[in-house]
Amino acid sequence: MSPIRVIGADGQQLGIIPRNEALTRARDVDLDLVEVAPNERPPVCRIMDFGKYKYEKKKKAHQHTHHTKTKEIRLRPKTGDHDIGFKVKQAVTFLQQKDKVQVSVMFKGRELAHVEEGRRIMETVVKELAEIGKLETPIQQQGRRMVCTIAPK
């Protein structure tokens, strides 16, 4: 009989024992003897419920993992303080859900003459989101829009 190292159902080592004795110990408690490390010398086996083990492994494989998305918050240079506060609150929920937030200020017509107003709004939003997120890409002008990205901490 080939000796094997056996681990009990409670996780304690039972030592190195013959295979037949390990099988009878497993049958006595109505469990299976499962080889967990066949390449070791001696091989390691565990007394466990194999059906339950397979079920939990399959269940774990189907669990949802979060894929990070980029959500956008659009503002204008003339956006009011209350509206900015509302958009910041939305951004906070996005960041708490582990999504990135792209904040953009859109300029139309003569608003491009007042880029500093857009930058002030942008800096206000970034400052309010500093606790929850970190600035990933700095504030930059891209034609008629000013953009920055904030990632969750």
Helices and strands as residue ranges (DSSP letters): E 3-7, E 13-18, H 19-28, E 32-37, E 44-48, H 50-61, E 70-75, H 81-96, E 100-106, G 109-114, H 115-128, E 133-142, E 145-152
